[in-house]
Amino acid sequence: MPVAEIDQSWISSGGTGGMTPVQIYNSVIEWAFYAEKDNSTITVSLQSAQNSTGPWVTEGSTTTNSTAAEQFVMRGDGAMPWVRPYITARTNTNTINFRLIGY
Protein backbone atom coordinates (compact mmCIF):
# COMPACT_ATOMS: atom_id res chain seq x y z
CA MET A 1 0.00 0.00 0.00
CA PRO A 2 1.50 3.38 -0.97
CA VAL A 3 2.24 5.98 1.66
CA ALA A 4 0.66 9.43 1.21
CA GLU A 5 3.20 12.11 0.28
CA ILE A 6 0.68 14.76 1.30
CA ASP A 7 -2.42 14.67 3.46
CA GLN A 8 -3.38 18.30 4.02
CA SER A 9 -6.61 19.78 5.40
CA TRP A 10 -7.94 23.34 5.29
CA ILE A 11 -11.06 24.76 6.97
CA SER A 12 -12.80 27.87 5.69
CA SER A 13 -15.38 29.63 7.83
CA GLY A 14 -15.93 32.69 5.67
CA GLY A 15 -14.65 34.81 2.86
CA THR A 16 -13.26 34.18 -0.58
CA GLY A 17 -9.77 34.11 -2.05
CA GLY A 18 -6.74 31.91 -1.67
CA MET A 19 -6.22 29.88 1.47
CA THR A 20 -2.83 29.23 3.06
CA PRO A 21 -0.53 27.51 0.55
CA VAL A 22 1.42 24.40 1.53
CA GLN A 23 4.60 23.01 0.04
CA ILE A 24 4.76 19.44 -1.23
CA TYR A 25 8.30 18.26 -0.64
CA ASN A 26 8.13 14.89 -2.39
CA SER A 27 6.85 13.98 -5.82
CA VAL A 28 3.12 13.42 -6.05
CA ILE A 29 2.00 11.17 -8.90
CA GLU A 30 -1.75 11.11 -8.22
CA TRP A 31 -3.88 13.37 -6.03
CA ALA A 32 -7.46 13.82 -4.88
CA PHE A 33 -8.88 17.14 -3.63
CA TYR A 34 -12.05 16.88 -1.52
CA ALA A 35 -14.43 19.64 -0.48
CA GLU A 36 -17.23 19.05 2.00
CA LYS A 37 -19.85 21.69 2.64
CA ASP A 38 -23.26 22.06 4.22
CA ASN A 39 -25.94 24.37 2.88
CA SER A 40 -23.80 26.83 0.95
CA THR A 41 -23.21 27.07 -2.77
CA ILE A 42 -19.52 27.55 -3.57
CA THR A 43 -17.13 27.89 -6.47
CA VAL A 44 -13.71 26.52 -5.57
CA SER A 45 -10.52 25.57 -7.37
CA LEU A 46 -7.29 23.82 -6.49
CA GLN A 47 -4.32 25.94 -7.51
CA SER A 48 -0.62 25.13 -7.81
CA ALA A 49 2.52 27.22 -8.19
CA GLN A 50 6.30 26.89 -8.27
CA ASN A 51 6.63 28.99 -5.09
CA SER A 52 4.41 30.19 -2.26
CA THR A 53 3.69 33.58 -3.83
CA GLY A 54 2.56 32.39 -7.24
CA PRO A 55 1.71 32.99 -9.97
CA TRP A 56 -0.99 30.38 -9.45
CA VAL A 57 -2.36 27.90 -12.00
CA THR A 58 -5.78 26.29 -11.63
CA GLU A 59 -5.55 22.48 -11.60
CA GLY A 60 -9.33 22.06 -11.48
CA SER A 61 -12.44 23.99 -10.49
CA THR A 62 -16.05 23.26 -9.66
CA THR A 63 -19.24 25.00 -8.59
CA THR A 64 -21.72 23.20 -6.39
CA ASN A 65 -25.23 23.35 -7.76
CA SER A 66 -27.11 22.63 -4.59
CA THR A 67 -27.69 24.19 -1.22
CA ALA A 68 -27.82 20.73 0.39
CA ALA A 69 -24.91 19.16 2.26
CA GLU A 70 -22.55 17.42 -0.14
CA GLN A 71 -18.97 16.42 -0.83
CA PHE A 72 -17.18 16.55 -4.14
CA VAL A 73 -13.76 15.48 -5.37
CA MET A 74 -11.34 16.49 -8.11
CA ARG A 75 -8.65 14.02 -9.14
CA GLY A 76 -5.48 14.57 -11.10
CA ASP A 77 -1.89 13.60 -11.61
CA GLY A 78 1.46 15.31 -11.74
CA ALA A 79 3.78 17.31 -9.53
CA MET A 80 2.56 20.36 -7.61
CA PRO A 81 5.34 22.13 -5.62
CA TRP A 82 2.90 24.48 -3.79
CA VAL A 83 -0.88 24.10 -3.53
CA ARG A 84 -3.89 25.93 -2.08
CA PRO A 85 -7.67 25.99 -2.36
CA TYR A 86 -9.09 29.15 -3.89
CA ILE A 87 -12.71 30.12 -3.19
CA THR A 88 -14.18 32.35 -5.88
CA ALA A 89 -17.75 32.59 -4.61
CA ARG A 90 -19.87 31.38 -1.72
CA THR A 91 -23.39 32.07 -0.48
CA ASN A 92 -22.67 32.14 3.27
CA THR A 93 -19.93 31.84 5.89
CA ASN A 94 -20.67 28.27 6.98
CA THR A 95 -17.73 25.91 7.39
CA ILE A 96 -16.21 24.26 4.32
CA ASN A 97 -13.67 21.47 4.79
CA PHE A 98 -10.99 20.81 2.19
CA ARG A 99 -8.54 17.91 2.05
CA LEU A 100 -5.77 17.09 -0.42
CA ILE A 101 -4.33 13.57 -0.49
CA GLY A 102 -1.49 12.64 -2.84
CA TYR A 103 0.66 9.59 -3.51
N, CA, C and O atoms as CSV, one atom per row, in Angstrom:
chain,resi,resn,atom,element,x,y,z
A,1,MET,N,N,0.840,-1.175,0.000
A,1,MET,CA,C,0.000,0.000,0.000
A,1,MET,C,C,0.887,1.240,0.000
A,1,MET,O,O,1.788,1.344,0.833
A,2,PRO,N,N,0.654,2.190,-0.919
A,2,PRO,CA,C,1.498,3.384,-0.968
A,2,PRO,C,C,1.273,4.289,0.244
A,2,PRO,O,O,0.203,4.298,0.853
A,3,VAL,N,N,2.300,5.033,0.562
A,3,VAL,CA,C,2.236,5.984,1.662
A,3,VAL,C,C,1.947,7.368,1.087
A,3,VAL,O,O,2.558,7.770,0.097
A,4,ALA,N,N,1.018,8.097,1.707
A,4,ALA,CA,C,0.657,9.435,1.211
A,4,ALA,C,C,1.847,10.375,1.336
A,4,ALA,O,O,2.471,10.456,2.394
A,5,GLU,N,N,2.160,11.080,0.266
A,5,GLU,CA,C,3.197,12.107,0.279
A,5,GLU,C,C,2.651,13.415,0.839
A,5,GLU,O,O,3.395,14.233,1.380
A,6,ILE,N,N,1.331,13.599,0.699
A,6,ILE,CA,C,0.677,14.760,1.301
A,6,ILE,C,C,-0.711,14.348,1.767
A,6,ILE,O,O,-1.418,13.600,1.093
A,7,ASP,N,N,-1.073,14.844,2.912
A,7,ASP,CA,C,-2.420,14.674,3.457
A,7,ASP,C,C,-2.706,15.965,4.212
A,7,ASP,O,O,-2.457,16.064,5.413
A,8,GLN,N,N,-3.223,16.936,3.503
A,8,GLN,CA,C,-3.378,18.302,4.017
A,8,GLN,C,C,-4.853,18.672,4.106
A,8,GLN,O,O,-5.629,18.391,3.192
A,9,SER,N,N,-5.234,19.306,5.216
A,9,SER,CA,C,-6.608,19.782,5.398
A,9,SER,C,C,-6.625,21.292,5.577
A,9,SER,O,O,-5.704,21.872,6.152
A,10,TRP,N,N,-7.680,21.916,5.081
A,10,TRP,CA,C,-7.944,23.338,5.294
A,10,TRP,C,C,-9.397,23.458,5.741
A,10,TRP,O,O,-10.239,22.649,5.350
A,11,ILE,N,N,-9.690,24.464,6.556
A,11,ILE,CA,C,-11.061,24.756,6.974
A,11,ILE,C,C,-11.330,26.225,6.699
A,11,ILE,O,O,-10.575,27.094,7.137
A,12,SER,N,N,-12.400,26.500,5.978
A,12,SER,CA,C,-12.800,27.874,5.692
A,12,SER,C,C,-14.113,28.161,6.400
A,12,SER,O,O,-15.079,27.410,6.268
A,13,SER,N,N,-14.141,29.241,7.143
A,13,SER,CA,C,-15.383,29.628,7.828
A,13,SER,C,C,-15.855,30.998,7.381
A,13,SER,O,O,-16.589,31.664,8.111
A,14,GLY,N,N,-15.455,31.427,6.213
A,14,GLY,CA,C,-15.933,32.692,5.672
A,14,GLY,C,C,-14.964,33.278,4.672
A,14,GLY,O,O,-13.768,32.988,4.695
A,15,GLY,N,N,-15.491,34.095,3.803
A,15,GLY,CA,C,-14.650,34.810,2.856
A,15,GLY,C,C,-14.346,34.036,1.595
A,15,GLY,O,O,-14.685,32.862,1.450
A,16,THR,N,N,-13.694,34.740,0.691
A,16,THR,CA,C,-13.264,34.175,-0.577
A,16,THR,C,C,-11.778,34.467,-0.736
A,16,THR,O,O,-11.182,35.177,0.075
A,17,GLY,N,N,-11.187,33.913,-1.789
A,17,GLY,CA,C,-9.769,34.113,-2.049
A,17,GLY,C,C,-8.960,32.871,-1.763
A,17,GLY,O,O,-9.498,31.804,-1.467
A,18,GLY,N,N,-7.644,33.035,-1.857
A,18,GLY,CA,C,-6.736,31.915,-1.673
A,18,GLY,C,C,-6.515,31.597,-0.205
A,18,GLY,O,O,-6.350,32.497,0.619
A,19,MET,N,N,-6.513,30.320,0.110
A,19,MET,CA,C,-6.225,29.881,1.466
A,19,MET,C,C,-4.715,29.680,1.612
A,19,MET,O,O,-3.978,29.820,0.636
A,20,THR,N,N,-4.257,29.361,2.795
A,20,THR,CA,C,-2.828,29.235,3.063
A,20,THR,C,C,-2.204,28.152,2.173
A,20,THR,O,O,-2.646,27.003,2.197
A,21,PRO,N,N,-1.176,28.513,1.387
A,21,PRO,CA,C,-0.531,27.513,0.546
A,21,PRO,C,C,0.361,26.585,1.378
A,21,PRO,O,O,0.885,26.979,2.420
A,22,VAL,N,N,0.520,25.356,0.901
A,22,VAL,CA,C,1.422,24.399,1.527
A,22,VAL,C,C,2.380,23.859,0.474
A,22,VAL,O,O,2.038,23.733,-0.701
A,23,GLN,N,N,3.583,23.544,0.927
A,23,GLN,CA,C,4.601,23.007,0.040
A,23,GLN,C,C,4.558,21.488,0.069
A,23,GLN,O,O,4.426,20.878,1.130
A,24,ILE,N,N,4.669,20.885,-1.106
A,24,ILE,CA,C,4.759,19.438,-1.230
A,24,ILE,C,C,6.215,19.113,-1.510
A,24,ILE,O,O,6.736,19.426,-2.580
A,25,TYR,N,N,6.861,18.491,-0.555
A,25,TYR,CA,C,8.299,18.258,-0.643
A,25,TYR,C,C,8.677,17.089,-1.531
A,25,TYR,O,O,9.731,17.109,-2.166
A,26,ASN,N,N,7.836,16.073,-1.584
A,26,ASN,CA,C,8.131,14.889,-2.387
A,26,ASN,C,C,7.236,14.863,-3.613
A,26,ASN,O,O,6.213,15.545,-3.663
A,27,SER,N,N,7.623,14.083,-4.585
A,27,SER,CA,C,6.854,13.978,-5.816
A,27,SER,C,C,5.486,13.358,-5.554
A,27,SER,O,O,5.375,12.354,-4.851
A,28,VAL,N,N,4.469,13.952,-6.112
A,28,VAL,CA,C,3.118,13.419,-6.049
A,28,VAL,C,C,2.744,12.969,-7.459
A,28,VAL,O,O,2.806,13.753,-8.406
A,29,ILE,N,N,2.360,11.713,-7.588
A,29,ILE,CA,C,2.002,11.173,-8.897
A,29,ILE,C,C,0.504,11.315,-9.140
A,29,ILE,O,O,0.084,11.713,-10.227
A,30,GLU,N,N,-0.301,10.991,-8.129
A,30,GLU,CA,C,-1.750,11.110,-8.224
A,30,GLU,C,C,-2.261,11.840,-6.991
A,30,GLU,O,O,-1.712,11.687,-5.900
A,31,TRP,N,N,-3.320,12.639,-7.168
A,31,TRP,CA,C,-3.882,13.369,-6.034
A,31,TRP,C,C,-5.398,13.416,-6.138
A,31,TRP,O,O,-5.981,13.266,-7.211
A,32,ALA,N,N,-6.019,13.632,-4.972
A,32,ALA,CA,C,-7.462,13.825,-4.884
A,32,ALA,C,C,-7.711,15.007,-3.955
A,32,ALA,O,O,-7.146,15.076,-2.864
A,33,PHE,N,N,-8.555,15.932,-4.389
A,33,PHE,CA,C,-8.877,17.136,-3.633
A,33,PHE,C,C,-10.367,17.083,-3.296
A,33,PHE,O,O,-11.212,17.120,-4.190
A,34,TYR,N,N,-10.682,16.996,-2.002
A,34,TYR,CA,C,-12.052,16.880,-1.525
A,34,TYR,C,C,-12.531,18.203,-0.944
A,34,TYR,O,O,-11.754,18.937,-0.333
A,35,ALA,N,N,-13.787,18.498,-1.132
A,35,ALA,CA,C,-14.435,19.635,-0.483
A,35,ALA,C,C,-15.768,19.148,0.071
A,35,ALA,O,O,-16.558,18.517,-0.632
A,36,GLU,N,N,-16.000,19.451,1.336
A,36,GLU,CA,C,-17.234,19.050,2.002
A,36,GLU,C,C,-17.896,20.303,2.554
A,36,GLU,O,O,-17.273,21.079,3.280
A,37,LYS,N,N,-19.157,20.492,2.205
A,37,LYS,CA,C,-19.850,21.695,2.643
A,37,LYS,C,C,-21.266,21.352,3.069
A,37,LYS,O,O,-21.789,20.279,2.766
A,38,ASP,N,N,-21.878,22.305,3.787
A,38,ASP,CA,C,-23.256,22.056,4.217
A,38,ASP,C,C,-24.221,22.750,3.267
A,38,ASP,O,O,-24.344,22.336,2.114
A,39,ASN,N,N,-24.895,23.775,3.711
A,39,ASN,CA,C,-25.944,24.370,2.882
A,39,ASN,C,C,-25.493,25.633,2.153
A,39,ASN,O,O,-26.287,26.557,1.978
A,40,SER,N,N,-24.254,25.687,1.733
A,40,SER,CA,C,-23.797,26.829,0.950
A,40,SER,C,C,-23.497,26.391,-0.477
A,40,SER,O,O,-23.149,25.235,-0.720
A,41,THR,N,N,-23.632,27.298,-1.397
A,41,THR,CA,C,-23.208,27.072,-2.772
A,41,THR,C,C,-21.859,27.740,-2.929
A,41,THR,O,O,-21.704,28.913,-2.589
A,42,ILE,N,N,-20.865,26.999,-3.445
A,42,ILE,CA,C,-19.517,27.551,-3.565
A,42,ILE,C,C,-18.944,27.285,-4.951
A,42,ILE,O,O,-19.348,26.355,-5.649
A,43,THR,N,N,-17.991,28.130,-5.324
A,43,THR,CA,C,-17.129,27.890,-6.468
A,43,THR,C,C,-15.714,27.841,-5.922
A,43,THR,O,O,-15.240,28.804,-5.320
A,44,VAL,N,N,-15.041,26.716,-6.133
A,44,VAL,CA,C,-13.710,26.517,-5.568
A,44,VAL,C,C,-12.797,25.876,-6.606
A,44,VAL,O,O,-13.242,25.115,-7.465
A,45,SER,N,N,-11.509,26.202,-6.508
A,45,SER,CA,C,-10.520,25.570,-7.366
A,45,SER,C,C,-9.335,25.126,-6.526
A,45,SER,O,O,-9.127,25.620,-5.418
A,46,LEU,N,N,-8.567,24.200,-7.056
A,46,LEU,CA,C,-7.291,23.822,-6.486
A,46,LEU,C,C,-6.236,24.458,-7.370
A,46,LEU,O,O,-6.225,24.254,-8.584
A,47,GLN,N,N,-5.347,25.231,-6.758
A,47,GLN,CA,C,-4.324,25.944,-7.506
A,47,GLN,C,C,-2.940,25.434,-7.125
A,47,GLN,O,O,-2.721,24.989,-5.998
A,48,SER,N,N,-2.008,25.502,-8.073
A,48,SER,CA,C,-0.623,25.131,-7.807
A,48,SER,C,C,0.299,26.224,-8.329
A,48,SER,O,O,-0.073,27.024,-9.188
A,49,ALA,N,N,1.522,26.234,-7.780
A,49,ALA,CA,C,2.523,27.220,-8.190
A,49,ALA,C,C,3.910,26.651,-7.929
A,49,ALA,O,O,4.063,25.645,-7.237
A,50,GLN,N,N,4.918,27.310,-8.494
A,50,GLN,CA,C,6.301,26.894,-8.270
A,50,GLN,C,C,6.846,27.411,-6.944
A,50,GLN,O,O,7.816,26.868,-6.415
A,51,ASN,N,N,6.218,28.469,-6.402
A,51,ASN,CA,C,6.626,28.989,-5.092
A,51,ASN,C,C,5.398,29.509,-4.365
A,51,ASN,O,O,4.315,29.585,-4.944
A,52,SER,N,N,5.560,29.862,-3.110
A,52,SER,CA,C,4.413,30.187,-2.263
A,52,SER,C,C,3.702,31.488,-2.623
A,52,SER,O,O,2.606,31.743,-2.126
A,53,THR,N,N,4.297,32.303,-3.465
A,53,THR,CA,C,3.685,33.582,-3.827
A,53,THR,C,C,3.075,33.591,-5.221
A,53,THR,O,O,2.557,34.614,-5.668
A,54,GLY,N,N,3.133,32.458,-5.908
A,54,GLY,CA,C,2.557,32.386,-7.242
A,54,GLY,C,C,3.572,32.762,-8.298
A,54,GLY,O,O,4.766,32.863,-8.015
A,55,PRO,N,N,3.097,32.970,-9.522
A,55,PRO,CA,C,1.709,32.986,-9.972
A,55,PRO,C,C,1.077,31.595,-9.909
A,55,PRO,O,O,1.747,30.572,-10.057
A,56,TRP,N,N,-0.237,31.598,-9.684
A,56,TRP,CA,C,-0.986,30.379,-9.454
A,56,TRP,C,C,-1.654,29.885,-10.727
A,56,TRP,O,O,-2.101,30.677,-11.556
A,57,VAL,N,N,-1.716,28.568,-10.872
A,57,VAL,CA,C,-2.360,27.898,-11.996
A,57,VAL,C,C,-3.501,27.055,-11.440
A,57,VAL,O,O,-3.331,26.379,-10.426
A,58,THR,N,N,-4.644,27.086,-12.081
A,58,THR,CA,C,-5.779,26.288,-11.634
A,58,THR,C,C,-5.660,24.869,-12.162
A,58,THR,O,O,-5.606,24.646,-13.372
A,59,GLU,N,N,-5.619,23.904,-11.237
A,59,GLU,CA,C,-5.554,22.482,-11.598
A,59,GLU,C,C,-6.944,21.935,-11.910
A,59,GLU,O,O,-7.090,21.024,-12.724
A,60,GLY,N,N,-7.947,22.485,-11.268
A,60,GLY,CA,C,-9.325,22.057,-11.476
A,60,GLY,C,C,-10.241,22.974,-10.698
A,60,GLY,O,O,-9.821,23.580,-9.712
A,61,SER,N,N,-11.487,23.084,-11.127
A,61,SER,CA,C,-12.436,23.985,-10.486
A,61,SER,C,C,-13.835,23.397,-10.589
A,61,SER,O,O,-14.147,22.664,-11.528
A,62,THR,N,N,-14.672,23.727,-9.611
A,62,THR,CA,C,-16.051,23.263,-9.655
A,62,THR,C,C,-16.954,24.239,-8.925
A,62,THR,O,O,-16.507,24.981,-8.050
A,63,THR,N,N,-18.208,24.234,-9.287
A,63,THR,CA,C,-19.240,24.998,-8.591
A,63,THR,C,C,-20.304,24.018,-8.141
A,63,THR,O,O,-20.814,23.234,-8.942
A,64,THR,N,N,-20.640,24.060,-6.857
A,64,THR,CA,C,-21.716,23.195,-6.388
A,64,THR,C,C,-23.032,23.763,-6.903
A,64,THR,O,O,-23.182,24.978,-7.027
A,65,ASN,N,N,-23.955,22.911,-7.194
A,65,ASN,CA,C,-25.226,23.354,-7.755
A,65,ASN,C,C,-26.381,23.094,-6.822
A,65,ASN,O,O,-27.533,23.017,-7.250
A,66,SER,N,N,-26.076,22.959,-5.552
A,66,SER,CA,C,-27.110,22.627,-4.589
A,66,SER,C,C,-26.837,23.329,-3.278
A,66,SER,O,O,-25.684,23.596,-2.939
A,67,THR,N,N,-27.879,23.627,-2.547
A,67,THR,CA,C,-27.692,24.192,-1.218
A,67,THR,C,C,-27.762,23.106,-0.153
A,67,THR,O,O,-27.765,23.412,1.039
A,68,ALA,N,N,-27.817,21.842,-0.564
A,68,ALA,CA,C,-27.817,20.729,0.386
A,68,ALA,C,C,-26.383,20.370,0.769
A,68,ALA,O,O,-25.438,20.748,0.077
A,69,ALA,N,N,-26.228,19.650,1.857
A,69,ALA,CA,C,-24.910,19.164,2.255
A,69,ALA,C,C,-24.401,18.188,1.200
A,69,ALA,O,O,-25.149,17.342,0.710
A,70,GLU,N,N,-23.123,18.317,0.857
A,70,GLU,CA,C,-22.552,17.424,-0.136
A,70,GLU,C,C,-21.030,17.461,-0.069
A,70,GLU,O,O,-20.440,18.362,0.526
A,71,GLN,N,N,-20.415,16.470,-0.688
A,71,GLN,CA,C,-18.969,16.415,-0.826
A,71,GLN,C,C,-18.660,16.182,-2.291
A,71,GLN,O,O,-19.366,15.438,-2.972
A,72,PHE,N,N,-17.601,16.822,-2.776
A,72,PHE,CA,C,-17.180,16.555,-4.141
A,72,PHE,C,C,-15.683,16.355,-4.161
A,72,PHE,O,O,-14.989,16.705,-3.206
A,73,VAL,N,N,-15.178,15.788,-5.257
A,73,VAL,CA,C,-13.758,15.481,-5.372
A,73,VAL,C,C,-13.279,15.808,-6.778
A,73,VAL,O,O,-13.993,15.603,-7.760
A,74,MET,N,N,-12.059,16.320,-6.853
A,74,MET,CA,C,-11.340,16.493,-8.113
A,74,MET,C,C,-10.121,15.587,-8.039
A,74,MET,O,O,-9.464,15.520,-7.000
A,75,ARG,N,N,-9.813,14.896,-9.115
A,75,ARG,CA,C,-8.652,14.017,-9.144
A,75,ARG,C,C,-7.731,14.435,-10.282
A,75,ARG,O,O,-8.178,14.928,-11.318
A,76,GLY,N,N,-6.437,14.226,-10.065
A,76,GLY,CA,C,-5.481,14.566,-11.096
A,76,GLY,C,C,-4.167,13.854,-10.890
A,76,GLY,O,O,-4.021,13.036,-9.982
A,77,ASP,N,N,-3.221,14.170,-11.736
A,77,ASP,CA,C,-1.889,13.596,-11.608
A,77,ASP,C,C,-0.850,14.657,-11.907
A,77,ASP,O,O,-1.151,15.684,-12.516
A,78,GLY,N,N,0.359,14.407,-11.479
A,78,GLY,CA,C,1.459,15.308,-11.740
A,78,GLY,C,C,1.924,16.071,-10.518
A,78,GLY,O,O,1.218,16.181,-9.516
A,79,ALA,N,N,3.132,16.593,-10.631
A,79,ALA,CA,C,3.776,17.310,-9.535
A,79,ALA,C,C,3.129,18.674,-9.295
A,79,ALA,O,O,2.698,19.350,-10.228
A,80,MET,N,N,3.074,19.056,-8.024
A,80,MET,CA,C,2.563,20.365,-7.612
A,80,MET,C,C,3.445,20.844,-6.451
A,80,MET,O,O,3.216,20.428,-5.315
A,81,PRO,N,N,4.447,21.706,-6.694
A,81,PRO,CA,C,5.344,22.131,-5.617
A,81,PRO,C,C,4.631,22.864,-4.473
A,81,PRO,O,O,4.929,22.611,-3.305
A,82,TRP,N,N,3.712,23.749,-4.785
A,82,TRP,CA,C,2.905,24.478,-3.793
A,82,TRP,C,C,1.448,24.370,-4.204
A,82,TRP,O,O,1.134,24.427,-5.393
A,83,VAL,N,N,0.551,24.216,-3.231
A,83,VAL,CA,C,-0.881,24.102,-3.530
A,83,VAL,C,C,-1.706,24.897,-2.530
A,83,VAL,O,O,-1.268,25.176,-1.414
A,84,ARG,N,N,-2.926,25.258,-2.964
A,84,ARG,CA,C,-3.890,25.926,-2.082
A,84,ARG,C,C,-5.282,25.838,-2.699
A,84,ARG,O,O,-5.421,25.800,-3.922
A,85,PRO,N,N,-6.311,25.807,-1.857
A,85,PRO,CA,C,-7.675,25.988,-2.361
A,85,PRO,C,C,-7.907,27.476,-2.620
A,85,PRO,O,O,-7.341,28.328,-1.935
A,86,TYR,N,N,-8.729,27.774,-3.596
A,86,TYR,CA,C,-9.092,29.154,-3.891
A,86,TYR,C,C,-10.606,29.212,-4.034
A,86,TYR,O,O,-11.178,28.568,-4.913
A,87,ILE,N,N,-11.253,29.985,-3.168
A,87,ILE,CA,C,-12.706,30.118,-3.190
A,87,ILE,C,C,-13.062,31.385,-3.957
A,87,ILE,O,O,-12.690,32.490,-3.562
A,88,THR,N,N,-13.787,31.211,-5.057
A,88,THR,CA,C,-14.177,32.352,-5.885
A,88,THR,C,C,-15.486,32.954,-5.422
A,88,THR,O,O,-15.647,34.175,-5.423
A,89,ALA,N,N,-16.426,32.106,-5.027
A,89,ALA,CA,C,-17.750,32.591,-4.614
A,89,ALA,C,C,-18.336,31.644,-3.590
A,89,ALA,O,O,-18.066,30.443,-3.611
A,90,ARG,N,N,-19.140,32.191,-2.694
A,90,ARG,CA,C,-19.873,31.382,-1.715
A,90,ARG,C,C,-21.099,32.152,-1.272
A,90,ARG,O,O,-21.118,33.382,-1.313
A,91,THR,N,N,-22.130,31.422,-0.845
A,91,THR,CA,C,-23.388,32.072,-0.482
A,91,THR,C,C,-23.508,32.380,0.999
A,91,THR,O,O,-24.399,33.134,1.391
A,92,ASN,N,N,-22.627,31.814,1.850
A,92,ASN,CA,C,-22.668,32.138,3.272
A,92,ASN,C,C,-21.315,31.854,3.913
A,92,ASN,O,O,-20.374,31.467,3.220
A,93,THR,N,N,-21.207,32.037,5.197
A,93,THR,CA,C,-19.930,31.839,5.887
A,93,THR,C,C,-19.878,30.533,6.669
A,93,THR,O,O,-19.072,30.402,7.590
A,94,ASN,N,N,-20.714,29.573,6.323
A,94,ASN,CA,C,-20.671,28.271,6.976
A,94,ASN,C,C,-19.349,27.574,6.684
A,94,ASN,O,O,-18.660,27.914,5.722
A,95,THR,N,N,-19.003,26.613,7.506
A,95,THR,CA,C,-17.725,25.914,7.394
A,95,THR,C,C,-17.661,25.045,6.142
A,95,THR,O,O,-18.610,24.337,5.803
A,96,ILE,N,N,-16.513,25.119,5.462
A,96,ILE,CA,C,-16.211,24.262,4.324
A,96,ILE,C,C,-14.896,23.566,4.646
A,96,ILE,O,O,-13.917,24.219,5.006
A,97,ASN,N,N,-14.870,22.256,4.520
A,97,ASN,CA,C,-13.671,21.469,4.794
A,97,ASN,C,C,-13.043,21.020,3.485
A,97,ASN,O,O,-13.724,20.492,2.605
A,98,PHE,N,N,-11.751,21.232,3.366
A,98,PHE,CA,C,-10.992,20.810,2.191
A,98,PHE,C,C,-9.913,19.825,2.619
A,98,PHE,O,O,-9.360,19.941,3.712
A,99,ARG,N,N,-9.614,18.852,1.754
A,99,ARG,CA,C,-8.540,17.908,2.046
A,99,ARG,C,C,-7.882,17.501,0.738
A,99,ARG,O,O,-8.555,17.180,-0.241
A,100,LEU,N,N,-6.561,17.522,0.742
A,100,LEU,CA,C,-5.771,17.089,-0.415
A,100,LEU,C,C,-4.950,15.881,-0.004
A,100,LEU,O,O,-4.187,15.943,0.960
A,101,ILE,N,N,-5.102,14.789,-0.728
A,101,ILE,CA,C,-4.328,13.573,-0.493
A,101,ILE,C,C,-3.581,13.240,-1.777
A,101,ILE,O,O,-4.175,13.224,-2.855
A,102,GLY,N,N,-2.283,12.975,-1.668
A,102,GLY,CA,C,-1.492,12.644,-2.839
A,102,GLY,C,C,-0.515,11.527,-2.580
A,102,GLY,O,O,0.011,11.393,-1.475
A,103,TYR,N,N,-0.268,10.715,-3.605
A,103,TYR,CA,C,0.656,9.591,-3.511
A,103,TYR,C,C,1.734,9.699,-4.548
A,103,TYR,O,O,2.609,8.835,-4.621
